[in-house]
Amino acid sequence: MSTARWASLGALTATGLAFALVITGCSAPASDPKPSEGAAGGDLVIGVTSDPDTLFPWKATQFQAVNVLQNLYGTLTEFDEDLNVVPGLAESWDVSEDGLTLTFHLREGVTFADGSTFGSEDVKYSLDAIAAEATAAVARSSLASVTAVEATDENTVTLTLSAPDAALPANLAVINMAMLSSDDTEEGLNTTPNGTGPFVLDSRKASQSLTLAKNDDYWGDAALLDTVEFRVIPDESSIVSAMQSGNVQLAVFDDPLVAQTAEGANVEVATTPQLSYHALQLNATRGDLADVNVRLAVQCAIDRQEVLDTAALGEGEVTGPITSPAYKSDPDARPCPERDLDKAAEYLKKAGKEDGVTIKTIVSQGEYATSVNEAQNLKAQLADADITLDLEVLESGAFVDRWIAADFDAAVALNGGRPDPDGMYGRYFTSTGNLNKVAGYSSPELDALFAEGRQTADPDKRKDIYAQVSENLEDNAAWIWLFTSYTYTATASNVDGFVPMVNGSLQYLRTTSIK
């Protein structure tokens, strides 16, 4: 069953290759699903396990925050349901023949939630601020090739690049690249979001609920729903109960067992493979983990399929570093593709740690359902190799704070994947990447490979480059990549028009209605 489901993601491979074709530019219209045929109006309640930890899009990493912000803000480019890059706030763009100038032509008549007009000065402000180190934007590295941003006229923005950047249009489509008003501040937006999206913030009760209202002035097709409430319910089983009683109409589950209990006469469940990946992140700058032999010992002592079977009932697939469909890593191309305790012992001996090591490991509780089960299974497996995981379970917000600060030796984590591997990992595993402190690993070889990948438009050449990236990460056990899994989208029978996506986005709330 799992293999058949996962095969559906393979169909995206050809689509994924389109991301390399930055030099062709784009002027095609956005390709949204057709609006729902259900009656316009209605109030949708979505059950979530955690409150968003921020409402500032440039710093959002928590899944719950990202899901809310995707519906409040707009980006220059967007992804359609098949992960093609399509126009967003920019209705078209042109690339110079040498690939060093990228010109965006903005939509006219777009307004922010406060009624102010969106224009080129806001794009320049946003891109300059994201690129500034002081902002601490989580996607800053995606603009590494941009040397200048010019507001050419009211509706035109010109980017000057240091080298061709095949990944840039896809990187601009993520919510961490949201376009903000040049008049706004982080402090103000964390209280009162001011975006160009299909919804606006209606109300918020901390740790209880956050409600969005339809933005009647949205530049695209108006949302069909009047309101969308994200209601905080601490665990997935309780969300199921709320759905069965009719108090919640939509939820996205990580736990396949919970999803099975949700399906019934009035609730349908859709299974969607994900680009996100589960990993044991190792901080190679700390303690024993600074020795590659210790990290390789950890890698060899883990049976990834057992982690998947234990935490997610086998619903998913063992993975290597890159989950982007066109560049997908071969999980067998790594040291110890199968668990090998003898090899783990050899690596510990090389490190002079025959008596074992202890690794302090943080675990999130509340952001996704399988985290604690993954951590407990990893702890049990590694104990057989005299490697002790000292687990510290944290609530979601505290985990994110520690993670961003790189205040951990290891972390059991679920990270979002992206259609293009540069946006997925360039910010982590390059020496100048703004999340390199979190990754804990970089090398001159990786710096050169990522630079080459951005500058190369040929799809086959890019595949080879990112295969080398994957090999470097695996051979040095930068992290321990475990598995990819599914999301299970449960909708009440009267909900129509919602489209689950393999990147986990809830952007198609704008086409959803209540029948």
Buried (B, 14 or more C-beta within 10 A) or exposed (E): EBEEBBEEBEEBEEBBBBBBBBBEBBEEEBEBEEBBEBEBEBEBBBBBBBBBBBBBBBBBBBBBBBBBBBBBBBBBBBBBBBBBBBBBBBBBBBBBEEBBBBBBBBBEEBBBBEEBEBBBBBBBBBBBBBBEEEBEBBBBBBBBBBEEBBBEEEBBBBBBBBBBBBBBBBBBBBBBBBBBBBEBEBEEBEEEBBBBBBBBBBEBEEEEBBBBBBBEBBBBEBBBBBBBBBBBBEBBBBBBBBBBEEEBBBBBBBBBBBBEBBEEEBBBBBBBBBBBBBBBBBBBBBBBBBBBBBBBBBBBBBBBBBBBBBBBBBBBBBBBBBBBBBBBBBBEEBBBBEBBBEBBBBBBEBBEBEEBBEBBBBBBBBBBBBBBBBBBBBBEBBEEBBBBBEBBBBEBBBBBEBBBEBBBBBBBBBBBBBBBBBBBBBBBBBEEBBBBBBBBBBBEEBBEBBBBBBBBBEBEBBBBBBBBBBBBBBBBBBBBBBBBBBBBBBBBEBBBBBBBBBBBBBBBBBBBBBE
